[in-house]
Amino acid sequence: MIESTRPELSTYQEERLAKFVSDNQKLGKGQIVFAGDSITEFFSLKKYLGRDLPLINRGIAGTDSVWLLEHLKEQVLDLEPDKLVILIGINDIGRGYPIRDIVNRISNMVMAVRQESLSTEIYLLSVFPVSERSEHRSKVKVRNNTTVSELNQELAVLPGVTYVDLFDYLVDDQSQLDEKYTTDGLHLTPLGYQAIAEPIIKEILE
Protein backbone atom coordinates (compact mmCIF):
# COMPACT_ATOMS: atom_id res chain seq x y z
CA MET A 1 0.00 0.00 0.00
CA ILE A 2 1.42 3.37 -1.08
CA GLU A 3 1.40 5.98 1.68
CA SER A 4 -0.24 9.39 1.41
CA THR A 5 -0.23 12.41 3.72
CA ARG A 6 -3.34 12.86 5.85
CA PRO A 7 -4.81 16.40 6.02
CA GLU A 8 -4.18 16.64 9.79
CA LEU A 9 -0.53 15.70 9.26
CA SER A 10 -0.17 18.35 6.57
CA THR A 11 -1.53 20.92 9.00
CA TYR A 12 0.94 19.79 11.67
CA GLN A 13 3.84 20.01 9.21
CA GLU A 14 2.95 23.57 8.22
CA GLU A 15 2.62 24.59 11.88
CA ARG A 16 5.99 23.09 12.77
CA LEU A 17 7.60 24.80 9.81
CA ALA A 18 6.10 28.13 10.90
CA LYS A 19 7.61 27.61 14.34
CA PHE A 20 11.01 27.04 12.72
CA VAL A 21 10.69 30.32 10.83
CA SER A 22 9.90 32.12 14.08
CA ASP A 23 12.73 30.40 15.95
CA ASN A 24 15.23 31.26 13.22
CA GLN A 25 15.06 34.89 14.32
CA LYS A 26 16.19 33.98 17.84
CA LEU A 27 18.73 31.21 17.32
CA GLY A 28 22.41 31.90 16.80
CA LYS A 29 24.37 30.78 13.78
CA GLY A 30 26.92 27.99 13.66
CA GLN A 31 24.93 25.24 15.34
CA ILE A 32 24.63 21.52 14.65
CA VAL A 33 21.38 20.91 12.79
CA PHE A 34 19.64 17.56 12.32
CA ALA A 35 17.08 17.61 9.51
CA GLY A 36 14.68 14.88 8.46
CA ASP A 37 11.35 13.22 9.12
CA SER A 38 9.71 11.76 12.25
CA ILE A 39 12.72 9.59 13.08
CA THR A 40 14.70 12.80 13.48
CA GLU A 41 11.87 14.74 15.13
CA PHE A 42 11.46 12.08 17.82
CA PHE A 43 15.24 11.91 18.45
CA SER A 44 15.92 13.62 21.80
CA LEU A 45 19.25 15.02 20.64
CA LYS A 46 20.38 16.59 23.89
CA LYS A 47 19.51 13.49 25.90
CA TYR A 48 21.38 11.04 23.70
CA LEU A 49 24.15 13.12 22.14
CA GLY A 50 25.12 15.73 24.71
CA ARG A 51 23.34 18.50 26.61
CA ASP A 52 26.23 20.93 26.19
CA LEU A 53 26.31 20.75 22.39
CA PRO A 54 24.49 23.33 20.21
CA LEU A 55 22.07 20.76 18.75
CA ILE A 56 19.02 21.86 16.80
CA ASN A 57 16.29 19.37 15.80
CA ARG A 58 14.69 20.21 12.46
CA GLY A 59 12.80 16.97 11.89
CA ILE A 60 9.18 17.08 10.75
CA ALA A 61 7.05 13.95 10.93
CA GLY A 62 5.76 12.53 7.67
CA THR A 63 8.04 14.53 5.40
CA ASP A 64 10.20 13.26 2.54
CA SER A 65 12.94 14.56 0.27
CA VAL A 66 10.39 16.54 -1.79
CA TRP A 67 9.38 18.49 1.31
CA LEU A 68 12.89 18.95 2.69
CA LEU A 69 14.28 20.24 -0.61
CA GLU A 70 11.36 22.66 -0.94
CA HIS A 71 11.73 23.95 2.62
CA LEU A 72 15.49 23.69 3.03
CA LYS A 73 15.85 27.43 3.56
CA GLU A 74 13.51 27.58 6.55
CA GLN A 75 14.57 24.28 8.09
CA VAL A 76 18.32 24.55 7.57
CA LEU A 77 19.89 27.32 5.50
CA ASP A 78 18.68 30.28 7.54
CA LEU A 79 20.52 28.83 10.55
CA GLU A 80 23.90 28.79 8.74
CA PRO A 81 24.93 25.61 10.61
CA ASP A 82 28.50 24.51 11.23
CA LYS A 83 27.34 20.93 10.78
CA LEU A 84 24.26 19.53 9.06
CA VAL A 85 23.06 15.97 9.59
CA ILE A 86 20.44 14.73 7.09
CA LEU A 87 18.28 11.63 7.49
CA ILE A 88 15.63 11.44 4.79
CA GLY A 89 14.23 8.91 2.34
CA ILE A 90 12.16 6.30 4.17
CA ASN A 91 8.92 8.16 3.48
CA ASP A 92 9.94 8.57 -0.16
CA ILE A 93 10.11 4.78 -0.33
CA GLY A 94 6.72 4.62 1.38
CA ARG A 95 5.30 6.82 -1.38
CA GLY A 96 6.77 4.69 -4.14
CA TYR A 97 9.23 7.27 -5.47
CA PRO A 98 12.01 5.90 -7.70
CA ILE A 99 15.42 5.63 -6.05
CA ARG A 100 17.05 7.78 -8.71
CA ASP A 101 14.62 10.63 -8.00
CA ILE A 102 15.26 10.40 -4.25
CA VAL A 103 19.02 10.50 -4.77
CA ASN A 104 18.75 13.44 -7.16
CA ARG A 105 16.73 15.45 -4.66
CA ILE A 106 19.19 14.75 -1.86
CA SER A 107 22.05 15.68 -4.18
CA ASN A 108 20.25 18.94 -4.94
CA MET A 109 19.98 19.62 -1.20
CA VAL A 110 23.73 19.20 -0.86
CA MET A 111 24.36 21.59 -3.73
CA ALA A 112 21.95 24.12 -2.23
CA VAL A 113 23.78 24.03 1.10
CA ARG A 114 27.11 24.38 -0.68
CA GLN A 115 25.88 27.42 -2.58
CA GLU A 116 24.97 29.08 0.72
CA SER A 117 27.95 27.94 2.78
CA LEU A 118 31.19 26.30 1.75
CA SER A 119 32.17 25.76 5.38
CA THR A 120 29.14 23.74 6.55
CA GLU A 121 30.08 20.11 7.14
CA ILE A 122 27.34 17.91 5.66
CA TYR A 123 26.70 14.41 7.03
CA LEU A 124 24.26 12.04 5.39
CA LEU A 125 22.93 9.21 7.55
CA SER A 126 22.00 5.92 5.94
CA VAL A 127 18.27 5.31 5.77
CA PHE A 128 17.37 3.02 8.66
CA PRO A 129 16.04 -0.53 8.28
CA VAL A 130 12.40 -1.45 8.76
CA SER A 131 10.78 -4.60 10.08
CA GLU A 132 8.92 -6.49 7.40
CA ARG A 133 7.20 -8.78 9.91
CA SER A 134 3.49 -9.22 9.33
CA GLU A 135 2.45 -7.51 12.57
CA HIS A 136 4.01 -4.25 11.34
CA ARG A 137 2.61 -4.29 7.82
CA SER A 138 -0.08 -1.69 8.45
CA LYS A 139 2.58 0.85 9.45
CA VAL A 140 5.51 -0.13 7.25
CA LYS A 141 3.35 -0.58 4.12
CA VAL A 142 5.50 -0.83 0.96
CA ARG A 143 8.76 0.05 2.70
CA ASN A 144 11.25 -2.82 2.57
CA ASN A 145 14.90 -3.40 3.33
CA THR A 146 15.87 -4.35 -0.21
CA THR A 147 14.85 -0.90 -1.42
CA VAL A 148 16.40 0.75 1.64
CA SER A 149 19.71 -0.99 0.92
CA GLU A 150 19.60 -0.02 -2.75
CA LEU A 151 19.00 3.61 -1.78
CA ASN A 152 21.82 3.52 0.78
CA GLN A 153 24.23 2.19 -1.82
CA GLU A 154 23.52 5.26 -3.93
CA LEU A 155 23.70 7.68 -1.01
CA ALA A 156 27.05 6.24 0.11
CA VAL A 157 28.78 7.56 -3.01
CA LEU A 158 27.18 11.00 -3.20
CA PRO A 159 29.91 13.65 -3.51
CA GLY A 160 30.18 16.55 -1.10
CA VAL A 161 28.98 14.74 2.02
CA THR A 162 30.28 12.42 4.71
CA TYR A 163 28.12 9.29 4.63
CA VAL A 164 27.51 7.65 8.02
CA ASP A 165 26.23 4.08 7.81
CA LEU A 166 24.03 3.21 10.81
CA PHE A 167 22.00 0.43 9.18
CA ASP A 168 23.87 -2.48 10.78
CA TYR A 169 23.58 -1.02 14.28
CA LEU A 170 19.81 -1.53 14.14
CA VAL A 171 19.27 -4.92 12.51
CA ASP A 172 18.84 -8.38 14.02
CA ASP A 173 20.36 -11.61 12.71
CA GLN A 174 17.69 -11.72 9.97
CA SER A 175 18.58 -8.23 8.72
CA GLN A 176 15.29 -6.80 10.00
CA LEU A 177 14.92 -3.80 12.26
CA ASP A 178 15.42 -5.41 15.67
CA GLU A 179 12.20 -5.71 17.66
CA LYS A 180 13.81 -4.17 20.72
CA TYR A 181 14.66 -1.09 18.70
CA THR A 182 11.23 -0.35 17.23
CA THR A 183 7.72 0.55 18.33
CA ASP A 184 5.95 -0.28 15.07
CA GLY A 185 8.47 -1.65 12.57
CA LEU A 186 9.45 1.84 11.43
CA HIS A 187 10.06 4.19 14.36
CA LEU A 188 12.68 3.72 17.05
CA THR A 189 12.39 2.99 20.75
CA PRO A 190 14.68 4.72 23.26
CA LEU A 191 16.95 1.68 22.95
CA GLY A 192 17.06 2.22 19.20
CA TYR A 193 18.15 5.81 19.61
CA GLN A 194 20.71 4.72 22.17
CA ALA A 195 22.12 2.23 19.66
CA ILE A 196 22.83 4.93 17.08
CA ALA A 197 23.96 7.61 19.54
CA GLU A 198 27.48 6.29 20.06
CA PRO A 199 28.42 6.06 16.35
CA ILE A 200 26.91 9.50 15.71
CA ILE A 201 28.99 10.96 18.53
CA LYS A 202 32.12 9.23 17.30
CA GLU A 203 31.75 9.97 13.59
CA ILE A 204 30.10 13.40 13.64
CA LEU A 205 30.35 15.17 16.97
CA GLU A 206 33.81 14.37 18.36
C-alpha positions as CSV (number, residue, x, y, z in Angstrom):
1,M,0.0,0.0,0.0
2,I,1.4,3.4,-1.1
3,E,1.4,6.0,1.7
4,S,-0.2,9.4,1.4
5,T,-0.2,12.4,3.7
6,R,-3.3,12.9,5.8
7,P,-4.8,16.4,6.0
8,E,-4.2,16.6,9.8
9,L,-0.5,15.7,9.3
10,S,-0.2,18.3,6.6
11,T,-1.5,20.9,9.0
12,Y,0.9,19.8,11.7
13,Q,3.8,20.0,9.2
14,E,3.0,23.6,8.2
15,E,2.6,24.6,11.9
16,R,6.0,23.1,12.8
17,L,7.6,24.8,9.8
18,A,6.1,28.1,10.9
19,K,7.6,27.6,14.3
20,F,11.0,27.0,12.7
21,V,10.7,30.3,10.8
22,S,9.9,32.1,14.1
23,D,12.7,30.4,15.9
24,N,15.2,31.3,13.2
25,Q,15.1,34.9,14.3
26,K,16.2,34.0,17.8
27,L,18.7,31.2,17.3
28,G,22.4,31.9,16.8
29,K,24.4,30.8,13.8
30,G,26.9,28.0,13.7
31,Q,24.9,25.2,15.3
32,I,24.6,21.5,14.6
33,V,21.4,20.9,12.8
34,F,19.6,17.6,12.3
35,A,17.1,17.6,9.5
36,G,14.7,14.9,8.5
37,D,11.3,13.2,9.1
38,S,9.7,11.8,12.2
39,I,12.7,9.6,13.1
40,T,14.7,12.8,13.5
41,E,11.9,14.7,15.1
42,F,11.5,12.1,17.8
43,F,15.2,11.9,18.4
44,S,15.9,13.6,21.8
45,L,19.2,15.0,20.6
46,K,20.4,16.6,23.9
47,K,19.5,13.5,25.9
48,Y,21.4,11.0,23.7
49,L,24.2,13.1,22.1
50,G,25.1,15.7,24.7
51,R,23.3,18.5,26.6
52,D,26.2,20.9,26.2
53,L,26.3,20.8,22.4
54,P,24.5,23.3,20.2
55,L,22.1,20.8,18.8
56,I,19.0,21.9,16.8
57,N,16.3,19.4,15.8
58,R,14.7,20.2,12.5
59,G,12.8,17.0,11.9
60,I,9.2,17.1,10.8
61,A,7.0,14.0,10.9
62,G,5.8,12.5,7.7
63,T,8.0,14.5,5.4
64,D,10.2,13.3,2.5
65,S,12.9,14.6,0.3
66,V,10.4,16.5,-1.8
67,W,9.4,18.5,1.3
68,L,12.9,19.0,2.7
69,L,14.3,20.2,-0.6
70,E,11.4,22.7,-0.9
71,H,11.7,24.0,2.6
72,L,15.5,23.7,3.0
73,K,15.9,27.4,3.6
74,E,13.5,27.6,6.5
75,Q,14.6,24.3,8.1
76,V,18.3,24.6,7.6
77,L,19.9,27.3,5.5
78,D,18.7,30.3,7.5
79,L,20.5,28.8,10.6
80,E,23.9,28.8,8.7
81,P,24.9,25.6,10.6
82,D,28.5,24.5,11.2
83,K,27.3,20.9,10.8
84,L,24.3,19.5,9.1
85,V,23.1,16.0,9.6
86,I,20.4,14.7,7.1
87,L,18.3,11.6,7.5
88,I,15.6,11.4,4.8
89,G,14.2,8.9,2.3
90,I,12.2,6.3,4.2
91,N,8.9,8.2,3.5
92,D,9.9,8.6,-0.2
93,I,10.1,4.8,-0.3
94,G,6.7,4.6,1.4
95,R,5.3,6.8,-1.4
96,G,6.8,4.7,-4.1
97,Y,9.2,7.3,-5.5
98,P,12.0,5.9,-7.7
99,I,15.4,5.6,-6.0
100,R,17.1,7.8,-8.7
101,D,14.6,10.6,-8.0
102,I,15.3,10.4,-4.3
103,V,19.0,10.5,-4.8
104,N,18.7,13.4,-7.2
105,R,16.7,15.4,-4.7
106,I,19.2,14.7,-1.9
107,S,22.1,15.7,-4.2
108,N,20.2,18.9,-4.9
109,M,20.0,19.6,-1.2
110,V,23.7,19.2,-0.9
111,M,24.4,21.6,-3.7
112,A,21.9,24.1,-2.2
113,V,23.8,24.0,1.1
114,R,27.1,24.4,-0.7
115,Q,25.9,27.4,-2.6
116,E,25.0,29.1,0.7
117,S,27.9,27.9,2.8
118,L,31.2,26.3,1.8
119,S,32.2,25.8,5.4
120,T,29.1,23.7,6.6
121,E,30.1,20.1,7.1
122,I,27.3,17.9,5.7
123,Y,26.7,14.4,7.0
124,L,24.3,12.0,5.4
125,L,22.9,9.2,7.6
126,S,22.0,5.9,5.9
127,V,18.3,5.3,5.8
128,F,17.4,3.0,8.7
129,P,16.0,-0.5,8.3
130,V,12.4,-1.5,8.8
131,S,10.8,-4.6,10.1
132,E,8.9,-6.5,7.4
133,R,7.2,-8.8,9.9
134,S,3.5,-9.2,9.3
135,E,2.5,-7.5,12.6
136,H,4.0,-4.3,11.3
137,R,2.6,-4.3,7.8
138,S,-0.1,-1.7,8.5
139,K,2.6,0.9,9.4
140,V,5.5,-0.1,7.2
141,K,3.3,-0.6,4.1
142,V,5.5,-0.8,1.0
143,R,8.8,0.0,2.7
144,N,11.2,-2.8,2.6
145,N,14.9,-3.4,3.3
146,T,15.9,-4.3,-0.2
147,T,14.9,-0.9,-1.4
148,V,16.4,0.8,1.6
149,S,19.7,-1.0,0.9
150,E,19.6,0.0,-2.8
151,L,19.0,3.6,-1.8
152,N,21.8,3.5,0.8
153,Q,24.2,2.2,-1.8
154,E,23.5,5.3,-3.9
155,L,23.7,7.7,-1.0
156,A,27.0,6.2,0.1
157,V,28.8,7.6,-3.0
158,L,27.2,11.0,-3.2
159,P,29.9,13.7,-3.5
160,G,30.2,16.5,-1.1
161,V,29.0,14.7,2.0
162,T,30.3,12.4,4.7
163,Y,28.1,9.3,4.6
164,V,27.5,7.7,8.0
165,D,26.2,4.1,7.8
166,L,24.0,3.2,10.8
167,F,22.0,0.4,9.2
168,D,23.9,-2.5,10.8
169,Y,23.6,-1.0,14.3
170,L,19.8,-1.5,14.1
171,V,19.3,-4.9,12.5
172,D,18.8,-8.4,14.0
173,D,20.4,-11.6,12.7
174,Q,17.7,-11.7,10.0
175,S,18.6,-8.2,8.7
176,Q,15.3,-6.8,10.0
177,L,14.9,-3.8,12.3
178,D,15.4,-5.4,15.7
179,E,12.2,-5.7,17.7
180,K,13.8,-4.2,20.7
181,Y,14.7,-1.1,18.7
182,T,11.2,-0.4,17.2
183,T,7.7,0.5,18.3
184,D,6.0,-0.3,15.1
185,G,8.5,-1.7,12.6
186,L,9.4,1.8,11.4
187,H,10.1,4.2,14.4
188,L,12.7,3.7,17.0
189,T,12.4,3.0,20.8
190,P,14.7,4.7,23.3
191,L,17.0,1.7,22.9
192,G,17.1,2.2,19.2
193,Y,18.1,5.8,19.6
194,Q,20.7,4.7,22.2
195,A,22.1,2.2,19.7
196,I,22.8,4.9,17.1
197,A,24.0,7.6,19.5
198,E,27.5,6.3,20.1
199,P,28.4,6.1,16.4
200,I,26.9,9.5,15.7
201,I,29.0,11.0,18.5
202,K,32.1,9.2,17.3
203,E,31.8,10.0,13.6
204,I,30.1,13.4,13.6
205,L,30.3,15.2,17.0
206,E,33.8,14.4,18.4
